[in-house]
Amino acid sequence: MNDSTKVNLMKQLETMLAKRLLEYGVAADFSLAITDVSSMWILLQGTAFEASNFRFDAFRIYLGNTVKKQSGRECYLHLHINHLFAFLLRQLYYLLFPSLLFLLFLVASFLLLLRSLNQWQRLDRIKNDFINHLTHELKNPVFAISMSSNLIKQQPTQWATYLPFIEKETQKLKTYIDKVLELASFERGQHQLRQEQIDVQELIEEVVAAFQLQVAATSAKIYLDFQAFSPQLLLDRLHFANSLSNLIDNSLKYNDKIPVITISTRAERNIFYIQVKDNGIGIPKPEQKYIFDKFYRVKNKNHAAKYGFGLGLSYVQQIVQAHRGRVKVESELGQYTIFTIQLPIE
């Protein structure tokens, strides 16, 4: 078989294969080669054949006994698709975008699941800590009341000695219960504020005066820096005073130095600002976003005995939000903590 015959034969074969592939919806560039069983001897090769890029074993078919009789060898037809991966992508392009969307959905769902799991684990830990701490705190006054009652039974004439002690512990129990119930009522929107026009700076002075004994006991210093002009706001006196008391009480308790507290006010652009700054132990940055969560307590081994129920700051936030305001925290561990309350000026 001369070269001209080989070329014509291969062209006819390429034309026939291209037509056949189109019948199956395959419109791709390809090259051909006919070899022996070892692919070492090339009998015929297509016009686009390049030995360096040709994959002999990708698609091949035995040409049968007739060709074997003519050539004296077992011959195989090899088909090589040029840029096969790009061709397959073009064939599947309509599935590519939905597949990517589905993959992104799976990844997002997995991340959301992990986030929800971590959140539930954190809430479960906070709940367990709260229950354990509440149980411990309630046991103390209950035990004290029970012991005092037994002593009165044994010594009826000494009832006046133990009665103030019982009243004190009973009041402590009532305070614990009221804190939980009051916060719950605010969260359900059942509590109504009793608002009136109040001079905020005078209210701050009243709250600070109530801490005279604690300030004297700790040698603390409380400075007032009032810069607001005509600080009249519509407030619930009792609840707002309690909120300020919570902030000052925290500044006194969570401090490993002599407490220095500065309470300042200012008014800018229809916003009234109240800042309570201390030189206390500070709050770790990772925990600052959780401190207003109900029952959450910052982990600090040195002050574990002074921890409350994790309701104080949650209560402060509830009260401030009920007055259509905001409360923010800024703190550096071991240096300071600043709580800023922002209230709208009517």
C-alpha atoms as a printed R data frame, in Angstrom:
    type eleno elety resid chain resno       x       y       z
1   ATOM     1    CA   MET     A     1   0.000   0.000   0.000
2   ATOM     2    CA   ASN     A     2   1.601   3.277  -1.176
3   ATOM     3    CA   ASP     A     3   1.557   6.547   0.745
4   ATOM     4    CA   SER     A     4  -1.175   8.133  -1.422
5   ATOM     5    CA   THR     A     5  -3.474   5.191  -0.828
6   ATOM     6    CA   LYS     A     6  -2.803   5.358   2.921
7   ATOM     7    CA   VAL     A     7  -3.634   9.075   3.018
8   ATOM     8    CA   ASN     A     8  -6.887   8.625   1.046
9   ATOM     9    CA   LEU     A     9  -7.866   5.648   3.161
10  ATOM    10    CA   MET     A    10  -7.239   7.542   6.410
11  ATOM    11    CA   LYS     A    11  -9.207  10.588   5.165
12  ATOM    12    CA   GLN     A    12 -12.163   8.375   4.352
13  ATOM    13    CA   LEU     A    13 -11.880   6.715   7.734
14  ATOM    14    CA   GLU     A    14 -11.707  10.100   9.521
15  ATOM    15    CA   THR     A    15 -14.744  11.361   7.605
16  ATOM    16    CA   MET     A    16 -16.713   8.232   8.430
17  ATOM    17    CA   LEU     A    17 -15.767   8.386  12.138
18  ATOM    18    CA   ALA     A    18 -16.560  12.121  12.412
19  ATOM    19    CA   LYS     A    19 -20.021  11.470  10.914
20  ATOM    20    CA   ARG     A    20 -20.571   8.535  13.214
21  ATOM    21    CA   LEU     A    21 -19.503  10.520  16.315
22  ATOM    22    CA   LEU     A    22 -21.851  13.357  15.369
23  ATOM    23    CA   GLU     A    23 -24.712  10.875  15.317
24  ATOM    24    CA   TYR     A    24 -23.960  10.292  19.010
25  ATOM    25    CA   GLY     A    25 -23.641  14.012  19.737
26  ATOM    26    CA   VAL     A    26 -19.847  14.044  19.977
27  ATOM    27    CA   ALA     A    27 -18.451  17.074  18.120
28  ATOM    28    CA   ALA     A    28 -14.811  17.050  19.159
29  ATOM    29    CA   ASP     A    29 -11.454  17.230  17.444
30  ATOM    30    CA   PHE     A    30  -9.794  13.835  17.252
31  ATOM    31    CA   SER     A    31  -6.912  11.968  15.687
32  ATOM    32    CA   LEU     A    32  -6.550   8.359  14.574
33  ATOM    33    CA   ALA     A    33  -3.936   5.649  14.393
34  ATOM    34    CA   ILE     A    34  -3.967   1.976  13.414
35  ATOM    35    CA   THR     A    35  -1.311  -0.121  15.152
36  ATOM    36    CA   ASP     A    36  -0.448  -3.680  16.029
37  ATOM    37    CA   VAL     A    37  -1.367  -5.177  19.397
38  ATOM    38    CA   SER     A    38   1.715  -3.692  21.074
39  ATOM    39    CA   SER     A    39   1.072  -0.181  19.653
40  ATOM    40    CA   MET     A    40   4.735  -0.115  18.645
41  ATOM    41    CA   TRP     A    41   4.135  -0.556  14.903
42  ATOM    42    CA   ILE     A    42   1.950   2.136  13.298
43  ATOM    43    CA   LEU     A    43   0.259   0.987  10.121
44  ATOM    44    CA   LEU     A    44  -1.764   4.155   9.441
45  ATOM    45    CA   GLN     A    45  -1.981   7.525  11.146
46  ATOM    46    CA   GLY     A    46  -4.413  10.423  10.883
47  ATOM    47    CA   THR     A    47  -3.658  13.892   9.575
48  ATOM    48    CA   ALA     A    48  -3.597  15.355  13.110
49  ATOM    49    CA   PHE     A    49  -1.577  12.500  14.598
50  ATOM    50    CA   GLU     A    50   1.244  13.480  17.004
51  ATOM    51    CA   ALA     A    51   3.015  10.581  18.670
52  ATOM    52    CA   SER     A    52   4.134  12.675  21.690
53  ATOM    53    CA   ASN     A    53   0.568  13.582  22.695
54  ATOM    54    CA   PHE     A    54  -1.315  10.549  21.406
55  ATOM    55    CA   ARG     A    55  -2.898   8.256  24.018
56  ATOM    56    CA   PHE     A    56  -2.936   4.799  22.414
57  ATOM    57    CA   ASP     A    57  -4.861   3.012  25.138
58  ATOM    58    CA   ALA     A    58  -7.587   5.594  25.793
59  ATOM    59    CA   PHE     A    59 -10.096   4.365  23.128
60  ATOM    60    CA   ARG     A    60  -9.159   1.393  20.948
61  ATOM    61    CA   ILE     A    61 -10.956  -1.386  19.089
62  ATOM    62    CA   TYR     A    62  -9.810  -4.593  17.412
63  ATOM    63    CA   LEU     A    63 -10.293  -4.421  13.611
64  ATOM    64    CA   GLY     A    64 -11.036  -8.094  13.163
65  ATOM    65    CA   ASN     A    65  -9.698 -11.067  11.227
66  ATOM    66    CA   THR     A    66 -10.210  -9.573   7.744
67  ATOM    67    CA   VAL     A    67  -7.673  -6.835   8.412
68  ATOM    68    CA   LYS     A    68  -5.428  -9.398  10.066
69  ATOM    69    CA   LYS     A    69  -5.387 -11.509   6.886
70  ATOM    70    CA   GLN     A    70  -4.620  -8.461   4.746
71  ATOM    71    CA   SER     A    71  -1.861  -7.058   6.985
72  ATOM    72    CA   GLY     A    72  -0.581 -10.258   8.531
73  ATOM    73    CA   ARG     A    73  -0.966  -8.753  12.031
74  ATOM    74    CA   GLU     A    74  -3.628  -8.145  14.642
75  ATOM    75    CA   CYS     A    75  -4.530  -4.470  14.121
76  ATOM    76    CA   TYR     A    76  -6.233  -2.017  16.439
77  ATOM    77    CA   LEU     A    77  -7.867   1.330  15.726
78  ATOM    78    CA   HIS     A    78  -6.962   4.013  18.297
79  ATOM    79    CA   LEU     A    79  -9.041   7.149  18.774
80  ATOM    80    CA   HIS     A    80  -7.583  10.145  20.610
81  ATOM    81    CA   ILE     A    81  -9.834  13.063  21.617
82  ATOM    82    CA   ASN     A    82  -7.898  16.329  21.690
83  ATOM    83    CA   HIS     A    83  -8.434  18.384  24.885
84  ATOM    84    CA   LEU     A    84 -10.711  15.724  26.334
85  ATOM    85    CA   PHE     A    85 -11.186  17.428  29.706
86  ATOM    86    CA   ALA     A    86 -12.266  20.718  28.118
87  ATOM    87    CA   PHE     A    87 -14.633  18.777  25.861
88  ATOM    88    CA   LEU     A    88 -16.219  16.997  28.825
89  ATOM    89    CA   LEU     A    89 -16.622  20.313  30.667
90  ATOM    90    CA   ARG     A    90 -18.423  21.759  27.648
91  ATOM    91    CA   GLN     A    91 -20.684  18.743  27.575
92  ATOM    92    CA   LEU     A    92 -21.514  19.110  31.267
93  ATOM    93    CA   TYR     A    93 -21.586  22.901  31.544
94  ATOM    94    CA   TYR     A    94 -25.316  22.921  32.293
95  ATOM    95    CA   LEU     A    95 -24.632  20.737  35.358
96  ATOM    96    CA   LEU     A    96 -21.597  22.685  36.536
97  ATOM    97    CA   PHE     A    97 -23.394  25.720  37.983
98  ATOM    98    CA   PRO     A    98 -26.073  23.702  39.862
99  ATOM    99    CA   SER     A    99 -23.334  21.414  41.172
100 ATOM   100    CA   LEU     A   100 -21.334  24.364  42.486
101 ATOM   101    CA   LEU     A   101 -24.454  25.811  44.098
102 ATOM   102    CA   PHE     A   102 -25.224  22.472  45.723
103 ATOM   103    CA   LEU     A   103 -21.633  22.187  46.961
104 ATOM   104    CA   LEU     A   104 -21.777  25.696  48.433
105 ATOM   105    CA   PHE     A   105 -25.102  24.812  50.047
106 ATOM   106    CA   LEU     A   106 -23.577  21.712  51.635
107 ATOM   107    CA   VAL     A   107 -20.562  23.671  52.933
108 ATOM   108    CA   ALA     A   108 -22.794  26.458  54.297
109 ATOM   109    CA   SER     A   109 -25.107  23.906  55.930
110 ATOM   110    CA   PHE     A   110 -22.153  22.134  57.523
111 ATOM   111    CA   LEU     A   111 -20.725  25.408  58.873
112 ATOM   112    CA   LEU     A   112 -24.159  26.436  60.158
113 ATOM   113    CA   LEU     A   113 -24.525  23.067  61.846
114 ATOM   114    CA   LEU     A   114 -21.134  23.440  63.542
115 ATOM   115    CA   ARG     A   115 -22.028  26.963  64.662
116 ATOM   116    CA   SER     A   116 -25.379  25.839  66.037
117 ATOM   117    CA   LEU     A   117 -23.748  22.901  67.802
118 ATOM   118    CA   ASN     A   118 -21.139  25.163  69.416
119 ATOM   119    CA   GLN     A   119 -23.854  27.610  70.436
120 ATOM   120    CA   TRP     A   120 -25.995  24.882  71.979
121 ATOM   121    CA   GLN     A   121 -22.987  23.504  73.830
122 ATOM   122    CA   ARG     A   122 -22.171  26.988  75.154
123 ATOM   123    CA   LEU     A   123 -25.782  27.590  76.215
124 ATOM   124    CA   ASP     A   124 -25.928  24.195  77.867
125 ATOM   125    CA   ARG     A   125 -22.720  24.936  79.787
126 ATOM   126    CA   ILE     A   126 -24.049  28.354  80.858
127 ATOM   127    CA   LYS     A   127 -27.341  26.785  81.952
128 ATOM   128    CA   ASN     A   128 -25.566  24.124  84.005
129 ATOM   129    CA   ASP     A   129 -23.276  26.722  85.604
130 ATOM   130    CA   PHE     A   130 -26.273  28.875  86.486
131 ATOM   131    CA   ILE     A   131 -28.226  25.968  88.000
132 ATOM   132    CA   ASN     A   132 -25.224  24.832  90.037
133 ATOM   133    CA   HIS     A   133 -24.469  28.325  91.271
134 ATOM   134    CA   LEU     A   134 -28.113  29.140  92.013
135 ATOM   135    CA   THR     A   135 -28.487  25.888  93.942
136 ATOM   136    CA   HIS     A   136 -25.400  26.729  95.985
137 ATOM   137    CA   GLU     A   137 -26.549  30.294  96.675
138 ATOM   138    CA   LEU     A   138 -30.063  29.229  97.685
139 ATOM   139    CA   LYS     A   139 -28.802  26.499  99.975
140 ATOM   140    CA   ASN     A   140 -26.930  28.982 102.150
141 ATOM   141    CA   PRO     A   141 -29.906  31.137 103.236
142 ATOM   142    CA   VAL     A   142 -32.207  28.099 103.428
143 ATOM   143    CA   PHE     A   143 -29.717  26.350 105.716
144 ATOM   144    CA   ALA     A   144 -29.294  29.502 107.813
145 ATOM   145    CA   ILE     A   145 -33.070  29.955 108.172
146 ATOM   146    CA   SER     A   146 -33.534  26.270 109.019
147 ATOM   147    CA   MET     A   147 -30.784  26.381 111.642
148 ATOM   148    CA   SER     A   148 -32.185  29.569 113.199
149 ATOM   149    CA   SER     A   149 -35.661  28.045 113.335
150 ATOM   150    CA   ASN     A   150 -34.333  24.976 115.157
151 ATOM   151    CA   LEU     A   151 -32.478  27.167 117.648
152 ATOM   152    CA   ILE     A   152 -35.664  29.133 118.342
153 ATOM   153    CA   LYS     A   153 -37.518  25.872 118.962
154 ATOM   154    CA   GLN     A   154 -34.824  24.801 121.406
155 ATOM   155    CA   GLN     A   155 -34.589  28.239 123.027
156 ATOM   156    CA   PRO     A   156 -37.966  29.970 122.574
157 ATOM   157    CA   THR     A   157 -36.962  32.862 124.796
158 ATOM   158    CA   GLN     A   158 -34.100  33.772 122.413
159 ATOM   159    CA   TRP     A   159 -36.313  34.301 119.364
160 ATOM   160    CA   ALA     A   160 -35.489  38.021 119.228
161 ATOM   161    CA   THR     A   161 -31.807  37.158 118.763
162 ATOM   162    CA   TYR     A   162 -32.365  35.024 115.677
163 ATOM   163    CA   LEU     A   163 -35.303  36.864 114.093
164 ATOM   164    CA   PRO     A   164 -33.197  39.627 112.394
165 ATOM   165    CA   PHE     A   165 -30.930  36.921 110.982
166 ATOM   166    CA   ILE     A   166 -33.936  35.049 109.547
167 ATOM   167    CA   GLU     A   167 -35.326  38.259 108.065
168 ATOM   168    CA   LYS     A   168 -31.977  39.046 106.431
169 ATOM   169    CA   GLU     A   169 -31.669  35.609 104.841
170 ATOM   170    CA   THR     A   170 -35.325  35.674 103.767
171 ATOM   171    CA   GLN     A   171 -34.737  39.012 102.058
172 ATOM   172    CA   LYS     A   172 -31.730  37.529 100.296
173 ATOM   173    CA   LEU     A   173 -33.888  34.686  98.946
174 ATOM   174    CA   LYS     A   174 -36.515  37.180  97.815
175 ATOM   175    CA   THR     A   175 -33.865  39.220  96.010
176 ATOM   176    CA   TYR     A   176 -32.621  36.170  94.105
177 ATOM   177    CA   ILE     A   177 -36.133  35.200  93.041
178 ATOM   178    CA   ASP     A   178 -37.078  38.768  92.084
179 ATOM   179    CA   LYS     A   179 -33.998  39.110  89.865
180 ATOM   180    CA   VAL     A   180 -34.895  36.046  87.820
181 ATOM   181    CA   LEU     A   181 -38.607  36.873  87.574
182 ATOM   182    CA   GLU     A   182 -38.034  40.533  86.761
183 ATOM   183    CA   LEU     A   183 -35.632  39.774  83.926
184 ATOM   184    CA   ALA     A   184 -38.015  37.162  82.537
185 ATOM   185    CA   SER     A   185 -40.888  39.661  82.576
186 ATOM   186    CA   PHE     A   186 -38.824  42.168  80.586
187 ATOM   187    CA   GLU     A   187 -37.887  39.561  77.991
188 ATOM   188    CA   ARG     A   188 -41.554  38.635  77.514
189 ATOM   189    CA   GLY     A   189 -42.462  42.321  77.216
190 ATOM   190    CA   GLN     A   190 -44.841  42.096  80.163
191 ATOM   191    CA   HIS     A   191 -43.164  44.722  82.357
192 ATOM   192    CA   GLN     A   192 -44.253  48.342  81.969
193 ATOM   193    CA   LEU     A   193 -41.845  51.160  82.740
194 ATOM   194    CA   ARG     A   194 -43.016  53.991  84.972
195 ATOM   195    CA   GLN     A   195 -41.267  56.859  83.249
196 ATOM   196    CA   GLU     A   196 -40.962  60.420  84.472
197 ATOM   197    CA   GLN     A   197 -38.771  63.430  83.785
198 ATOM   198    CA   ILE     A   198 -35.609  62.920  85.833
199 ATOM   199    CA   ASP     A   199 -32.356  64.807  86.211
200 ATOM   200    CA   VAL     A   200 -29.953  61.989  85.281
201 ATOM   201    CA   GLN     A   201 -26.982  63.542  87.034
202 ATOM   202    CA   GLU     A   202 -28.906  63.917  90.288
203 ATOM   203    CA   LEU     A   203 -29.976  60.278  89.972
204 ATOM   204    CA   ILE     A   204 -26.338  59.236  89.516
205 ATOM   205    CA   GLU     A   205 -25.388  61.140  92.663
206 ATOM   206    CA   GLU     A   206 -28.134  59.322  94.601
207 ATOM   207    CA   VAL     A   207 -26.946  55.932  93.371
208 ATOM   208    CA   VAL     A   208 -23.315  56.715  94.248
209 ATOM   209    CA   ALA     A   209 -24.350  57.864  97.738
210 ATOM   210    CA   ALA     A   210 -25.888  54.418  98.351
211 ATOM   211    CA   PHE     A   211 -22.404  52.885  97.959
212 ATOM   212    CA   GLN     A   212 -20.776  54.883 100.743
213 ATOM   213    CA   LEU     A   213 -20.269  51.865 102.992
214 ATOM   214    CA   GLN     A   214 -18.755  49.708 100.230
215 ATOM   215    CA   VAL     A   215 -16.551  52.572  99.079
216 ATOM   216    CA   ALA     A   216 -15.284  53.126 102.617
217 ATOM   217    CA   ALA     A   217 -14.665  49.407 103.162
218 ATOM   218    CA   THR     A   218 -12.537  49.099 100.011
219 ATOM   219    CA   SER     A   219 -10.919  52.579 100.152
220 ATOM   220    CA   ALA     A   220 -12.367  53.076  96.671
221 ATOM   221    CA   LYS     A   221 -12.622  56.388  94.868
222 ATOM   222    CA   ILE     A   222 -15.628  57.394  92.783
223 ATOM   223    CA   TYR     A   223 -15.265  60.516  90.654
224 ATOM   224    CA   LEU     A   224 -18.126  62.303  88.905
225 ATOM   225    CA   ASP     A   225 -17.456  64.152  85.662
226 ATOM   226    CA   PHE     A   226 -20.702  65.788  84.534
227 ATOM   227    CA   GLN     A   227 -20.465  67.640  81.225
228 ATOM   228    CA   ALA     A   228 -24.060  67.393  80.023
229 ATOM   229    CA   PHE     A   229 -26.221  70.513  80.035
230 ATOM   230    CA   SER     A   230 -29.872  70.268  81.251
231 ATOM   231    CA   PRO     A   231 -29.743  66.462  81.661
232 ATOM   232    CA   GLN     A   232 -33.490  65.866  81.880
233 ATOM   233    CA   LEU     A   233 -34.595  62.485  80.488
234 ATOM   234    CA   LEU     A   234 -37.768  60.405  80.586
235 ATOM   235    CA   LEU     A   235 -36.717  57.413  82.730
236 ATOM   236    CA   ASP     A   236 -38.005  54.757  85.082
237 ATOM   237    CA   ARG     A   237 -36.265  55.902  88.247
238 ATOM   238    CA   LEU     A   238 -36.178  52.545  90.050
239 ATOM   239    CA   HIS     A   239 -34.991  50.363  87.162
240 ATOM   240    CA   PHE     A   240 -32.503  52.852  85.783
241 ATOM   241    CA   ALA     A   241 -31.031  53.382  89.251
242 ATOM   242    CA   ASN     A   242 -30.729  49.600  89.615
243 ATOM   243    CA   SER     A   243 -28.926  49.409  86.275
244 ATOM   244    CA   LEU     A   244 -26.373  52.017  87.360
245 ATOM   245    CA   SER     A   245 -25.990  50.212  90.687
246 ATOM   246    CA   ASN     A   246 -25.169  46.982  88.857
247 ATOM   247    CA   LEU     A   247 -22.391  48.678  86.883
248 ATOM   248    CA   ILE     A   248 -20.893  50.366  89.954
249 ATOM   249    CA   ASP     A   249 -21.168  47.162  92.002
250 ATOM   250    CA   ASN     A   250 -19.296  45.216  89.305
251 ATOM   251    CA   SER     A   251 -16.575  47.889  89.239
252 ATOM   252    CA   LEU     A   252 -16.101  47.512  92.998
253 ATOM   253    CA   LYS     A   253 -16.194  43.707  93.077
254 ATOM   254    CA   TYR     A   254 -14.104  42.806  90.061
255 ATOM   255    CA   ASN     A   255 -10.957  44.666  90.993
256 ATOM   256    CA   ASP     A   256  -7.630  43.455  92.313
257 ATOM   257    CA   LYS     A   257  -6.463  47.009  93.161
258 ATOM   258    CA   ILE     A   258  -7.978  49.903  95.073
259 ATOM   259    CA   PRO     A   259 -11.033  50.627  92.905
260 ATOM   260    CA   VAL     A   260 -11.059  53.930  91.054
261 ATOM   261    CA   ILE     A   261 -14.351  54.594  89.256
262 ATOM   262    CA   THR     A   262 -15.177  57.555  87.048
263 ATOM   263    CA   ILE     A   263 -18.783  58.245  86.061
264 ATOM   264    CA   SER     A   264 -19.114  60.842  83.318
265 ATOM   265    CA   THR     A   265 -21.941  62.318  81.275
266 ATOM   266    CA   ARG     A   266 -22.141  64.272  78.052
267 ATOM   267    CA   ALA     A   267 -24.745  65.106  75.423
268 ATOM   268    CA   GLU     A   268 -24.087  65.133  71.675
269 ATOM   269    CA   ARG     A   269 -26.538  65.299  68.765
270 ATOM   270    CA   ASN     A   270 -29.659  64.320  70.677
271 ATOM   271    CA   ILE     A   271 -27.823  61.440  72.391
272 ATOM   272    CA   PHE     A   272 -27.121  61.404  76.132
273 ATOM   273    CA   TYR     A   273 -24.006  59.440  77.123
274 ATOM   274    CA   ILE     A   274 -23.276  57.903  80.519
275 ATOM   275    CA   GLN     A   275 -19.884  56.250  81.008
276 ATOM   276    CA   VAL     A   276 -18.803  54.105  83.935
277 ATOM   277    CA   LYS     A   277 -15.053  53.499  83.840
278 ATOM   278    CA   ASP     A   278 -13.012  51.496  86.339
279 ATOM   279    CA   ASN     A   279  -9.456  50.242  86.796
280 ATOM   280    CA   GLY     A   280 -10.521  46.648  87.434
281 ATOM   281    CA   ILE     A   281  -9.480  43.260  86.137
282 ATOM   282    CA   GLY     A   282 -11.040  43.840  82.714
283 ATOM   283    CA   ILE     A   283 -12.894  41.466  80.435
284 ATOM   284    CA   PRO     A   284 -11.138  39.196  77.894
285 ATOM   285    CA   LYS     A   285 -11.933  40.323  74.344
286 ATOM   286    CA   PRO     A   286 -13.326  36.916  73.218
287 ATOM   287    CA   GLU     A   287 -15.879  37.073  76.055
288 ATOM   288    CA   GLN     A   288 -16.992  40.687  75.614
289 ATOM   289    CA   LYS     A   289 -19.626  39.759  73.030
290 ATOM   290    CA   TYR     A   290 -21.289  37.360  75.503
291 ATOM   291    CA   ILE     A   291 -21.380  39.421  78.709
292 ATOM   292    CA   PHE     A   292 -24.913  40.737  78.090
293 ATOM   293    CA   ASP     A   293 -26.278  37.211  77.584
294 ATOM   294    CA   LYS     A   294 -28.506  35.966  80.360
295 ATOM   295    CA   PHE     A   295 -26.692  33.708  82.877
296 ATOM   296    CA   TYR     A   296 -23.300  34.296  81.241
297 ATOM   297    CA   ARG     A   297 -20.441  34.850  83.679
298 ATOM   298    CA   VAL     A   298 -16.896  35.774  82.716
299 ATOM   299    CA   LYS     A   299 -14.483  33.013  83.715
300 ATOM   300    CA   ASN     A   300 -11.975  34.285  86.268
301 ATOM   301    CA   LYS     A   301 -10.587  31.943  88.898
302 ATOM   302    CA   ASN     A   302  -9.415  34.775  91.178
303 ATOM   303    CA   HIS     A   303 -12.933  36.179  91.511
304 ATOM   304    CA   ALA     A   304 -15.046  33.056  91.326
305 ATOM   305    CA   ALA     A   305 -16.354  33.545  94.857
306 ATOM   306    CA   LYS     A   306 -17.815  36.940  93.948
307 ATOM   307    CA   TYR     A   307 -19.701  35.805  90.893
308 ATOM   308    CA   GLY     A   308 -23.440  36.405  90.763
309 ATOM   309    CA   PHE     A   309 -25.942  34.635  88.565
310 ATOM   310    CA   GLY     A   310 -24.926  36.275  85.306
311 ATOM   311    CA   LEU     A   311 -28.096  38.391  85.346
312 ATOM   312    CA   GLY     A   312 -26.746  41.847  86.200
313 ATOM   313    CA   LEU     A   313 -25.470  42.951  82.796
314 ATOM   314    CA   SER     A   314 -28.344  41.255  81.012
315 ATOM   315    CA   TYR     A   315 -30.688  43.289  83.212
316 ATOM   316    CA   VAL     A   316 -28.774  46.487  82.403
317 ATOM   317    CA   GLN     A   317 -29.122  45.836  78.682
318 ATOM   318    CA   GLN     A   318 -32.840  45.051  79.000
319 ATOM   319    CA   ILE     A   319 -33.489  48.290  80.904
320 ATOM   320    CA   VAL     A   320 -31.448  50.454  78.528
321 ATOM   321    CA   GLN     A   321 -33.130  48.918  75.480
322 ATOM   322    CA   ALA     A   322 -36.539  49.454  77.111
323 ATOM   323    CA   HIS     A   323 -35.591  53.165  77.169
324 ATOM   324    CA   ARG     A   324 -34.749  52.918  73.433
325 ATOM   325    CA   GLY     A   325 -31.040  53.144  74.184
326 ATOM   326    CA   ARG     A   326 -27.867  51.084  73.741
327 ATOM   327    CA   VAL     A   327 -25.126  49.890  76.059
328 ATOM   328    CA   LYS     A   328 -21.604  49.054  74.899
329 ATOM   329    CA   VAL     A   329 -18.468  47.758  76.583
330 ATOM   330    CA   GLU     A   330 -14.800  48.473  76.022
331 ATOM   331    CA   SER     A   331 -12.178  46.709  78.098
332 ATOM   332    CA   GLU     A   332  -8.517  45.767  78.329
333 ATOM   333    CA   LEU     A   333  -7.653  42.744  80.436
334 ATOM   334    CA   GLY     A   334  -6.003  43.769  83.692
335 ATOM   335    CA   GLN     A   335  -6.349  47.503  82.971
336 ATOM   336    CA   TYR     A   336  -9.863  48.918  82.686
337 ATOM   337    CA   THR     A   337 -13.498  48.448  81.690
338 ATOM   338    CA   ILE     A   338 -15.770  51.156  80.289
339 ATOM   339    CA   PHE     A   339 -19.534  50.739  79.988
340 ATOM   340    CA   THR     A   340 -21.200  53.381  77.823
341 ATOM   341    CA   ILE     A   341 -24.953  53.929  77.916
342 ATOM   342    CA   GLN     A   342 -26.509  55.881  75.053
343 ATOM   343    CA   LEU     A   343 -30.006  57.299  75.539
344 ATOM   344    CA   PRO     A   344 -32.071  59.372  73.103
345 ATOM   345    CA   ILE     A   345 -32.866  62.939  74.206
346 ATOM   346    CA   GLU     A   346 -36.564  63.559  73.677
